[in-house]
Amino acid sequence: MSRACCEMFGAPAPEASATAFGAAEWLALAASPTFAGMALLSGILGSGAADMICSSSDMSPMSGMAAMYLLMGVFHAAPWLRLVRQRKSVA
């Protein structure tokens, strides 16, 4: 598809969409380690007012916010798993 065709209909040029896709991939890769770090910090530095609201009656380090961040990190691990699978198929 030519650049003139894309600009005529208001669509981004192929190079711009490839750049945006690359940025989105890097952002997706950043989510899981960020949530893992937040889970670690919540487990270590927790026990604030938010933990009292979000946790159940026990005060284990993996309750409340730390557990939520850990689950979010697991749910956002798909881009990392895709990257590992692609690297293994290339090798």
C-alpha positions as CSV (number, residue, x, y, z in Angstrom):
1,M,0.0,0.0,0.0
2,S,1.4,3.4,-0.9
3,R,1.9,6.3,1.4
4,A,-0.4,8.5,-0.7
5,C,-3.2,5.9,-0.4
6,C,-2.9,5.8,3.4
7,E,-2.7,9.6,3.7
8,M,-5.7,10.1,1.4
9,F,-8.0,8.1,3.6
10,G,-6.6,9.3,6.9
11,A,-4.9,6.1,7.9
12,P,-1.4,6.1,9.4
13,A,1.5,5.3,7.1
14,P,2.7,1.6,7.5
15,E,5.9,2.8,9.1
16,A,4.0,4.8,11.8
17,S,1.7,1.8,12.6
18,A,4.8,-0.5,12.8
19,T,6.4,2.0,15.3
20,A,3.2,2.1,17.3
21,F,3.0,-1.7,17.4
22,G,6.6,-1.9,18.6
23,A,5.9,0.6,21.4
24,A,2.8,-1.4,22.4
25,E,4.8,-4.6,22.5
26,W,7.4,-3.0,24.8
27,L,4.6,-1.6,27.0
28,A,3.0,-5.0,27.2
29,L,6.4,-6.5,28.3
30,A,6.7,-3.9,31.0
31,A,3.4,-4.8,32.8
32,S,4.3,-8.1,34.3
33,P,7.6,-7.1,35.9
34,T,6.1,-3.9,37.2
35,F,3.3,-5.8,38.9
36,A,5.8,-8.3,40.3
37,G,7.8,-5.4,41.8
38,M,4.7,-3.9,43.2
39,A,3.7,-7.2,44.8
40,L,7.1,-7.5,46.4
41,L,7.0,-3.9,47.7
42,S,3.5,-4.4,49.0
43,G,4.5,-7.6,50.8
44,I,7.6,-6.0,52.4
45,L,6.4,-2.4,53.1
46,G,2.7,-3.2,53.4
47,S,0.5,-3.1,56.5
48,G,-1.0,0.3,55.8
49,A,-4.6,1.4,55.9
50,A,-5.2,0.1,52.4
51,D,-4.1,-3.4,53.5
52,M,-6.6,-3.3,56.3
53,I,-9.4,-2.6,53.8
54,C,-8.3,-5.1,51.1
55,S,-7.2,-8.0,53.2
56,S,-9.1,-10.7,55.1
57,S,-8.7,-11.4,58.8
58,D,-5.3,-13.0,58.6
59,M,-2.2,-10.8,58.1
60,S,0.0,-13.0,56.0
61,P,2.4,-11.2,53.6
62,M,0.5,-12.6,50.6
63,S,-2.9,-11.2,51.4
64,G,-4.6,-8.1,50.2
65,M,-2.7,-5.9,47.8
66,A,0.3,-8.1,47.4
67,A,-1.8,-11.0,46.2
68,M,-3.7,-8.7,43.9
69,Y,-0.5,-7.4,42.3
70,L,0.9,-11.0,42.0
71,L,-2.2,-12.1,40.2
72,M,-2.1,-9.1,37.9
73,G,1.5,-10.0,37.1
74,V,0.6,-13.5,36.2
75,F,-2.3,-12.4,34.1
76,H,0.0,-10.0,32.2
77,A,2.7,-12.7,31.6
78,A,1.3,-13.6,28.1
79,P,3.7,-11.3,26.2
80,W,6.7,-12.8,28.0
81,L,5.5,-16.3,27.2
82,R,5.0,-15.4,23.5
83,L,8.5,-13.9,23.4
84,V,10.0,-17.1,24.9
85,R,8.1,-19.3,22.5
86,Q,9.2,-17.2,19.5
87,R,12.8,-17.3,20.6
88,K,12.7,-21.1,21.0
89,S,11.1,-21.5,17.6
90,V,13.9,-19.4,15.9
91,A,16.7,-21.3,17.7
